[in-house]
Amino acid sequence: MRRVLLTLLLLLLVVLPGFSQPARGPLAPGKDLPGPFHPYNVTGASKNRFHCLVSEYNDDPVVLLFARGLDDKAAFGDLLTRIEAAIVRNPTSRLRCFVVFLSDELPQPIADDDKRDEAAGKVKQLADKLKLEKVILCLGSKGDLARYSLDDSADLTALLYRKFKILSSHAVAADKVDEELVKAIMGEVGSKLGATR
């Protein structure tokens, strides 16, 4: 009986609307971050160059977001502004955040300067619109991220990590990027990364 109830509970969790599946494989909680990579930094101290923020942030607590086609999604913008506010309100936590935008139209930012500049301009407009200063926005490529084995069906992959250890992960389609997911991620930013204010 206990096993049946547990199975039913697990099935309900999987089919509940808004339920976020944790990323699997190399991005599962408890795993080490797969390693460094070098996105094109659109904002931040290393803007307009390829730079590894995984290495720069070292042991600090980090929210790492991989995003596809979410630029105009209100809940995604809300998530970024709430993370920005958490960083500002919790300076002693050393919380960091960076977003890597992925696009089939720009498979290799290093190879196509014109397309990269166009994509970077759109990302910069988003940063200006949301008044992001602490949340760094970047452009990435599938090749550079091969070790991360990102789920192609996920439009947002959110990793919370500290000392290169993944503490939480979410991989969701665009229709699941909503207020419920934002609340869940922000709750973990407080409980797992120490941004409690």
C-alpha positions as CSV (number, residue, x, y, z in Angstrom):
1,M,0.0,0.0,0.0
2,R,2.8,2.4,0.9
3,R,4.6,1.7,-2.4
4,V,1.3,2.4,-4.3
5,L,0.8,5.7,-2.6
6,L,4.4,6.7,-3.2
7,T,4.1,5.9,-6.9
8,L,0.8,7.9,-7.2
9,L,2.4,10.8,-5.5
10,L,5.4,10.7,-7.9
11,L,3.0,10.5,-10.9
12,L,1.1,13.5,-9.6
13,L,4.2,15.6,-9.2
14,V,5.3,14.8,-12.8
15,V,2.0,15.8,-14.4
16,L,1.1,18.8,-12.2
17,P,1.2,22.0,-14.3
18,G,4.2,24.2,-13.8
19,F,6.2,21.3,-12.3
20,S,9.8,21.7,-13.1
21,Q,11.9,18.7,-13.8
22,P,15.5,18.8,-12.4
23,A,18.1,18.6,-15.1
24,R,19.5,15.1,-15.5
25,G,22.9,13.7,-16.5
26,P,25.9,15.9,-15.9
27,L,23.6,18.8,-14.6
28,A,21.8,16.8,-11.8
29,P,22.0,18.2,-8.3
30,G,25.0,16.8,-6.4
31,K,27.2,16.6,-9.6
32,D,30.2,18.9,-10.2
33,L,29.8,21.6,-12.8
34,P,31.0,20.1,-16.1
35,G,33.7,22.7,-16.5
36,P,34.7,26.1,-17.9
37,F,33.3,27.5,-21.1
38,H,33.8,30.8,-22.9
39,P,30.7,32.7,-23.9
40,Y,30.7,36.1,-25.6
41,N,30.1,38.6,-22.7
42,V,27.6,41.2,-23.8
43,T,27.5,43.1,-20.5
44,G,29.8,43.2,-17.4
45,A,33.4,43.9,-16.9
46,S,34.4,41.6,-19.8
47,K,31.9,42.9,-22.3
48,N,32.6,42.5,-26.0
49,R,35.0,39.5,-25.5
50,F,34.9,35.8,-24.9
51,H,35.5,35.1,-21.2
52,C,34.8,32.3,-18.8
53,L,32.7,33.4,-15.9
54,V,32.7,29.9,-14.3
55,S,36.5,30.4,-13.7
56,E,36.1,34.1,-12.7
57,Y,33.4,33.4,-10.1
58,N,35.4,30.4,-8.7
59,D,33.9,29.3,-5.4
60,D,31.2,32.0,-5.2
61,P,27.5,31.0,-5.2
62,V,26.2,31.3,-8.8
63,V,22.9,31.3,-10.6
64,L,23.7,30.1,-14.2
65,L,20.9,30.4,-16.7
66,F,20.8,29.0,-20.3
67,A,18.0,30.6,-22.3
68,R,16.5,30.1,-25.7
69,G,14.0,32.5,-27.2
70,L,12.8,33.9,-23.8
71,D,13.8,37.6,-24.4
72,D,10.2,38.8,-24.5
73,K,8.8,36.5,-21.9
74,A,7.6,38.6,-18.9
75,A,8.3,35.9,-16.3
76,F,11.9,35.5,-17.5
77,G,12.4,39.3,-17.2
78,D,10.9,39.1,-13.7
79,L,13.4,36.3,-12.8
80,L,16.3,38.4,-14.0
81,T,15.2,41.5,-12.1
82,R,14.6,39.6,-8.9
83,I,18.0,38.0,-9.1
84,E,19.5,41.4,-9.7
85,A,17.8,42.7,-6.6
86,A,18.9,39.7,-4.5
87,I,22.5,40.4,-5.5
88,V,22.3,44.0,-4.6
89,R,20.5,43.3,-1.3
90,N,23.0,40.6,-0.2
91,P,26.5,41.9,-0.9
92,T,28.1,39.7,1.7
93,S,26.8,36.5,0.1
94,R,28.9,37.1,-3.0
95,L,26.0,35.9,-5.1
96,R,26.7,36.0,-8.9
97,C,24.5,35.4,-11.9
98,F,25.0,35.1,-15.6
99,V,22.7,34.2,-18.5
100,V,23.9,32.4,-21.6
101,F,21.6,33.0,-24.6
102,L,21.6,30.3,-27.2
103,S,20.2,30.5,-30.7
104,D,20.0,28.3,-33.7
105,E,20.5,31.5,-35.8
106,L,23.9,32.0,-34.1
107,P,25.4,28.5,-33.6
108,Q,28.9,29.9,-33.3
109,P,29.3,33.5,-32.0
110,I,33.0,33.4,-32.7
111,A,32.6,32.6,-36.4
112,D,30.0,35.2,-37.5
113,D,30.8,38.8,-36.4
114,D,27.7,40.4,-38.0
115,K,25.2,37.9,-36.6
116,R,27.0,38.1,-33.2
117,D,26.8,41.9,-33.1
118,E,23.1,41.8,-34.1
119,A,22.3,39.2,-31.3
120,A,24.5,41.2,-28.8
121,G,22.6,44.3,-29.6
122,K,19.3,42.6,-28.8
123,V,20.7,41.2,-25.5
124,K,22.1,44.6,-24.6
125,Q,18.6,46.2,-25.1
126,L,17.2,43.6,-22.7
127,A,19.8,44.5,-20.1
128,D,19.0,48.2,-20.5
129,K,15.3,47.6,-20.4
130,L,15.5,45.6,-17.2
131,K,18.3,47.8,-15.7
132,L,20.6,44.9,-15.2
133,E,24.1,45.7,-13.8
134,K,25.0,42.7,-11.7
135,V,23.4,40.0,-13.8
136,I,25.7,39.4,-16.8
137,L,24.3,38.5,-20.2
138,C,26.3,36.4,-22.7
139,L,26.0,34.6,-26.0
140,G,26.9,31.0,-26.1
141,S,27.4,28.1,-28.6
142,K,26.4,24.5,-28.5
143,G,29.9,23.4,-29.3
144,D,31.4,25.3,-26.4
145,L,28.8,23.8,-24.1
146,A,28.9,20.2,-25.3
147,R,30.0,18.9,-21.9
148,Y,26.9,20.4,-20.4
149,S,24.6,18.1,-22.4
150,L,21.8,20.7,-22.4
151,D,18.3,19.4,-23.1
152,D,17.3,20.6,-26.6
153,S,13.6,20.6,-25.5
154,A,14.3,23.0,-22.6
155,D,14.1,26.7,-23.3
156,L,15.4,27.5,-19.8
157,T,18.0,25.6,-17.9
158,A,18.7,27.1,-14.4
159,L,21.6,25.8,-12.4
160,L,22.4,27.0,-8.9
161,Y,25.9,26.0,-7.8
162,R,28.6,26.9,-5.2
163,K,32.2,25.7,-5.2
164,F,31.5,24.1,-8.6
165,K,28.9,21.7,-7.0
166,I,25.4,21.8,-8.5
167,L,22.9,22.4,-5.7
168,S,19.7,22.8,-7.8
169,S,18.7,22.5,-11.4
170,H,15.6,23.2,-13.5
171,A,15.1,22.4,-17.2
172,V,11.8,23.6,-18.6
173,A,10.0,24.5,-21.8
174,A,9.0,28.2,-22.5
175,D,5.4,27.6,-21.3
176,K,6.7,26.5,-17.9
177,V,8.7,29.7,-17.4
178,D,6.1,31.3,-15.1
179,E,5.6,33.0,-11.7
180,E,5.6,29.6,-10.0
181,L,9.0,28.7,-11.4
182,V,10.4,32.2,-10.6
183,K,9.2,31.7,-7.0
184,A,10.8,28.3,-6.8
185,I,14.1,29.5,-8.1
186,M,14.2,32.6,-5.9
187,G,13.3,30.4,-2.9
188,E,16.4,28.3,-3.7
189,V,18.5,31.4,-4.2
190,G,17.7,32.3,-0.6
191,S,17.9,28.8,1.0
192,K,20.8,27.3,-1.0
193,L,22.9,30.3,-2.0
194,G,22.5,32.5,1.1
195,A,20.7,35.5,-0.5
196,T,18.2,35.7,2.3
197,R,17.3,39.5,2.2
